[in-house]
Amino acid sequence: MRYQPRRQRVCVRHGRWLLDADADQPLEHLDLHMLPEVVAAQRRWPGVARRAVRAGVEPQHAFTLAYAVVARWWEQALYWEQEEIWPRRLHHLAGGNAGSRLAWWRIVGRDAAIFPEVVAVAQALLEPAMAEVAWQASGGMQPRARGADDAFCHRLGELVVRTWLGPELAADHGSPLNDWRGAIVRARRHEPGPPGWREDPWRLKREQQPATMAGQLRVLAAEAQSGGSGTRWQATVSAEQRFRITQLVDEAREQLVELRGVHSGTTAEVARTLLEHLSRSAALIDQALVHTATAAVAAGVALEEVAAWSRLSAQELAEVLAAGEVGD
């Protein structure tokens, strides 16, 4: 069995979402009769694709980037207290109640549940007005740090009917959305991108590609077999802990990315910029290391092994963990 690309998975005639054919699960489709917004998004997609062509962007590239952006939100949404749209959709996709199989349904139902937002984000990023908002929010030729009130993030939140979402997006420095913004801003500033990187706002890094349904189901099955014995990281470390570690690493990476082209100006200016960003990055990595070590020890990994991997003595690591130095 072979289905259409993900951007064409809605069978409008029958009100169904066609699932991946290669995933080890019994369903072929999901019922969309209670979710007219998913069908409406499929009807809007051809117009978005035509807009992409007019902008000189391959439609599948625009969709793939938007899909990666929103799939990342889907993982983070577990901790968004104000998120109400996706839980409702998932409830309907699961036939009225995901119940004890919530983790399974979050994998199987993800692509259908997020499809309206994927189309909305693709459309938004193709608009010249959004590129202008990104440029102005960056400070233009006078760069400024991104805050919780970032205008670009706020506007994108409005476009996906989540007026509260802006601060959440502004705090996520590792998102493909952040790379899209960076490419837009660097192009206007005539700055080079990272070494060896072809500057293209629509190019998606391999590590930012969302996990497939088949891959996630395999992991879920393996975790169930392990019985929480500690043999698998995702089985023993909470999603919240994993997200926090990833967030710290992403923020540290962002601090270093901002140092590109820094070696111009007075000695004091350059030294100050380098040292401030490097010290902030080092502090974030230190926090990530402690969070990771804490999770590993709590999961049953020997303290001596964790200490060796952390380049600390066992006594030093024990003291750090005992002091509870896992704050920001």
N, C-alpha and C positions, 0 to 999 in steps of 0.2 A: 504494500500500500504506500502511495506517495501523495503527500498533500501539498497545497500551495505554500509559497513563502509566508512567513509569519505575518507580514503586512496584508495578507489576503486570506486570512483563516476564517473569516465569518462567512457562513452560508446564509446570505440574506433571505433567500427563499424559504428556508426551513428554520431560520432562527437558531443556528447552531454554531458553536466554535469547534473547529476541527483540531484535534490534538496531535502532538508529535507521533508519527508512526513508529519510531524506533524506541519509544520508552516502554519499559516493562511494567505495564499496568493495563487493566482490562477495558478501559473506556476508549471509544473512538471519537466522541464529541461531548460537548457540554451544552446544556439547554440555555438559550439566551432569551427566552420569552419574557422573563421578568426583568431583563436588563436591556431596554431599548436603546440606552446610550451607547452600548457596545456596537449594536447594529448601525446606529447613526454615525459612529466614528468610522466604520468601514465605508459607509457612503461618502464621507468627507475625504477619505484618503486619496482618491483620484485627483481631486482638486489640489491637495497638498503636493502630490507628485508632479502635477503640471507646474505648480509654483517653483518647485525645486529645479525642474528643467529650465525654466526661464531664468533662474538665478545661476545656472551653470553648475548645478550640484546633481549628482546621480541620486535619484529618489531613494534607492536602497541604502545609500550612505546616510542620507538624512534620517531615514527610519531607524537604521542600526544604531546611530548615535543616540537618538531620542529614546530608543528601547533600553539601551545601557543606562542612560540617566535615570529613567523611571524605575527600572528593575532594581537599581541601587536604592531608590526611595522605598520600594516595597520591603526590602530587608530592614531598613531603618524605621519603617512605620510601626514596627512592634513597640517602639518606645515613644511614639507620638501620641500623647494623651488626647489630642483634639481630632485625631483621624477617625472619621466615621463612615466615609464613602466606601473604602475598600472592604472593611469588615461586612458591610451590608451586601456588597456584590458577592463576596466569597460565600456568604450564607446562602444566597440564591443559587450560586453555581454548585454548591454541595447538596442541592435538593432540599434546602431548608435548615440543615443543621450539620456542621462539620464535626461536632461532638469531640470524641476522643481522638479522631483522626485529623485534627487541625493541622499538624505538621505536614501530613500527606496532601491535604487539600491546598495548603499554601503553595506547594510545589506544582501540583496538577492544575490549579486554578489561576496561577499567577498571570500568565500571558493574557488570558481573557479579561481578568479583573483590571489590569493596568492599561489595556488597549486604548481606551478613550484619552487617557493622559499622554500616552506615547504619541498619538496623532496630534494632540494639542501642542506638545512640546516641539515636535518636528515643525509644525506650522509656525510656531512662535520664533524658533531659531532661524527660520528662513526669511523672516521679516527684517528689512533694513532698519526699521525703527528699534527693534530689539538690540541689534548690533550697536546702534547709537546709544541706547540706554546703558549697555555694557561699557562703552567707551567713557561716557560721562561718569558712571559710577566708579570707574577706575581712577578718576582724577585727571584723565586726559594726559597731557604732556607733563603734568605734575602728579606723579603717582601718589596714591594714599592708601593706607591700610583698609581692608574691608571690614566693616562693622556689621552688627546685627540689623542695622537699618538700611542695608545695601539696597539701592533702588532697583537694580536688576533682579535680585532674588525676590524682592517684594512683588515686582510686576509679574514674574513667572508664577509665583504663588497665586496671584489673582487669576491668571489665565487658566489655571487648573482648579479653580474654585476652592482655593484654600488660602484665605487672606492671612492666616496665621503662619504660613509655611516659610516666609522669607528668612527669619533668623535661623531656622534649621538648615536651609540651603547655604546661608552665608558661613555657617560653622563647618561645612563639609569641604575641606580643601583638596581631597583626593578624588573628587568626582570627575567623570569625563566632561561634565558641564563646565567645571573649572578650567579644563584644558581648552575647551571651545572658546571660552572667554579670553583666556590667555593668548590664544592664537589671533583672535580678532584685535586685541589691544596691541600686541607686538607688531602686527602688520601696520597699524596706524602710526606706531612710534618708529617704524623702520628698524626694529630690533631683531636680531637673529634668534632663532629657536634653540632648543637644546642641541648639543653636538650630535650629528648623525641623524637628526630628526627632520623629516621633510615637513615643512610647515604647511599644515592643512587643517582648518578648523573641524573638518568632518572626519578626520582620521581617528580611529579608535585603537588604543593600545590593547595588545593581546590580554594583558592582565585585567583589563577593565571590562572584558566581555562577560556578560552574565552566564552563570552556570546553566547548562541545559537541563531540561526536565529529566532526561535519562540519567545524567550524571548525578543529579540531586537524589533521585530515587535510589540509585545504587548506594550512595552514602547513607541514606536513611535506613536502608535494609541492613547495611553492615553495622550501623550503630545499634540497631535493635538486636542483632546477633551477639554483639559484644556485651550487652546487658549492663552497660555502664561500668565495666570493669576497669576503665582507665586506659584501655588499649587504643582508643581513638580520641583525638583532641576534641572534636565536636560533641562527643558523647559525655565528656566530663567537664568541659568548660562552657559556662553559660553563654548564650548569644550576646548578652549584654557585655560580658567581659571581653569576648572576641571583638565586638564592635568598638569598644573603648580602646583596645590595643591598636586596631587598624586606624582609628581616628587619630591617635597620637602619632603614629608613624607617618600618616598622610600630612599632618600639620608640620611635622619636622621636615618632610620633603619640600613642602611649600616654602618654608623659610629658606631652604637652600636654593630653590629655583629662583627666588627673588634676587639672588646674588649675581645672576647672569649680567655681564656687562658692567660690573660694579667698579672696575679698576680705572675709573676716570674721575677727576676732581682733586681736591687738595688731599694731602696725606691724612690730615685729621678727619676729613669727611669720609674718605674711603675706609680708614681704619675703624671709625665708629660704626659705619654700616656693616662691615664684615663682622666685627666683634658682637654687635647686638644680635644679628641674625644667627651667627654661629652659636652663641651662648644660648639663645632661645631654642635652637634646634637640638643642642646637646641636652638641655633640660627636658625637652619632650621625649627624646630617646631614652633618657634615664628613667622617666616615668613609665614608658612602654616596657622597658626591661624589668622594672619592679613588678608591674602588673602581670607580665608573662611569667616571671619566676614564681610569683604568688600563686598563680593559677596552676602551674606545673606541680608545685609542692603539694597544693591542696588536692590535686588529682592523683597523688601517690607516687610521683617521681622522686627518687632519692635526692635528698638535699645536696649531697656531695656532687652528684651529676649536674644538677641545676647550677650549682656554684661554679663548677668547672666551665660549663657553657657560658656562664655570665662573666667569666674571668675575675671571679672573686674567690676568696677563701670561704670555706664552709661557715666559719665563725662570722665573717663579715656579712654573708648573706643572711645568716640566722638573725643577726642583730638588726639588719634592715627590715626583715619580715616581722620580727618581734615589735619593732617600733611602729609598724603599720604605715610605712612611708609609701603609700599608694595614692596619695592625693595629687591634685593638679599642681 
